[in-house]
């Protein structure tokens, strides 16, 4: 009889806690989710939770990091192979919108994370979830603008625009008008 290694058991327990917490955080938010609900949903004990995470906030951040990485992975998949800068930026924007439309992602990353984590941690998750890719896309799309171009600031402004659009779409607004507006802005920015 093969026994699972301690590492496998640890990973299984950690994954169960994160899966349970993610569903609850997406549905009820951070404040509306208690640790007793998390462990009950995961069918584990509070001791297991506190063995793997120091507290609910650390578990929340681990879940948020996982979700942000999923968004980043989707953007990377959808932008690979694009040679036209505007099309690459558009593919990234569309991938971000599609990824954020996933169950509870917009709520978790755009509403709950800023309410729970410090500003530095919020920015780190934003970097992971696509900000760095956006900044690099702008760098490639605007090479002729020279060293004086405020790429980081442009990326900050566009990122905020994408976040607001993702929240609107999460509330049920149509995707097509936001994609059209995004294409207009990006094409004019690159042409300028």
N, C-alpha and C positions, 0 to 999 in steps of 0.2 A: 504494500500500500504506500503510495507516494504521499508524503506530507508536504504541504505548502511551506515554503521557506518563510521566515519571519518577515523578510522584505516583501514578499507577495501578500502576506496578511496585512502588513502595514499599508501597502498601496491600496488594497481592496477596501480597508476600513476608511482610509482617507478619501477615496473616490466616492464611497457611499455617503459620507458626511457632506462632501461638496455637492453631490447630486441632490441630496435632500434639501440642503440649504439653498441651493440655486433655485429650485422650484418654489420654495417658500419666499425667498427674497424677491423673485420676479413677480410673484402673485400678491404678496402682502407688504413688501418693502422691508427695510431693515428694522425699523422701529416696531412694526407689526408682527415680527417673527421672534419667538423666544427660543432659547436653547432646548427647553423640554420638547417643543414641537419638532425641532431639527432631529434630535436623537430618536424620538418616537418614529418619525418618518423614515429615518435611516435604519431603524430596528437595531439600535446600538445603545450604549449607556452613556451617561454624562461623563463618566471616567474616560471612555474612548475619545469623546470630543476633546476633553482637556488634555489628553495625552498627545493629541496631534496638533491642537491649536491652543494658544494661550487663552483666547477668549473669542467671543462672537465676532468682534471686529477683525481679528486676524483671519478667521474663517471667511468673513465677508470679503476681505481684500483678496484672498486666494481665489474665491469664486469670481470676483470682478476681473482679476488678472487673466483667468482662464477665458472668460467671455471676451475680453479685449484681444486676447491672442487669436481667438476664433475669427474676430472681425478682421484683424491684420492678415491672417492666413487667406481669407476670402479676397481681400483687396490684392494681395500678392498673386493669387491664382488668376484673377481677372485682368490684371494689368500686364502680366508676362507676355512678351512678344509684340507689344504695340510699339511701332516706330514713330508714328505721328504724335507729337507732344500733346496736342489738344485731345486726340482720341485716347491717349494713355491717361490723361487727367480725367476725362469723362468716364472711362472704364473704371477708374478708381472711385470716382464719385458714385457711379451706379452700383458698384460693388459694396460701397459703404452703406448706401441706402438699403440695398437688399439685405445685407448682413444685419443692419440695425432693425430691420422689420421682423427679424426672428423673435419668437415668443419672449417677451419681457426684456429684451436686450436694451432698448431705448430707455425704458424705465430704470433698469439697473445701472447702466453706465452714465446716463445723462441726468437723472434725477437723484437716485439714491447715493451714488458714489460721491458727488459734491457735498451731500448732506452729512456724510459719515466720515470721510477721509480728509486729511489735511490737504491744503492746496498743492503742496509738492507731490503728494501721492496721486492726486487727481491728474496733475500734469504728466506724471510718469505713465499713468494708464492711458492718457490721451496720446502720448508719444507712441506707445505700443499699439494702440488701436487704429493708427493710420496717420497721425500727424507727421511723423518722420517721412513716411512714404509721400505724403502731400508735398512736403518741403523739397524733397528730392525731385519730384515730378515738376515742380515749379522751376527748380534749378535747371533741369533739362529743357524745359519749354521756353525759358527766358535767358538763354546764354548770352545773347547779344546786348542785353541791358547793362552788362558790366558789373563790376564789384560794388557799385553804390546802390544797387537795388535792394530794398529791404525784404529779402526773401522770407525770413522768419516771420516778420510782421504780416506779410501777405498771407502766409500759411496760417497764422493765428486767426486772421479775419475770415479767411475761407473756411477754416475748420469750424469756427463759430456758426457760420452760415450753414454748413453741412449738418451740424448738430441740431440747429433750429428746424431745418427741413426734416430731419429724421424724427424729431418729436412730433411735428405736424403730421407726418405720414403714420406714425404710431397711433395718433388720435383718429386716423381714418381718412385723412385728406388724400387726394389722388396723387400718385407718383409722377405721372407724365408732366404736369405743369412745372414741378420742381426740377425735373430733368431738363426740360426746355430752358428754364431760367438759368440753370447751371451751365448748360452748353453756351448760352448767350454770353454770360459773364466770362467764362473761361476763354472762349474764342476771341472776345474783345480784349481781354487782358493780354493774351499772347500776341495779338495783332498790334497792340499799342506800342 
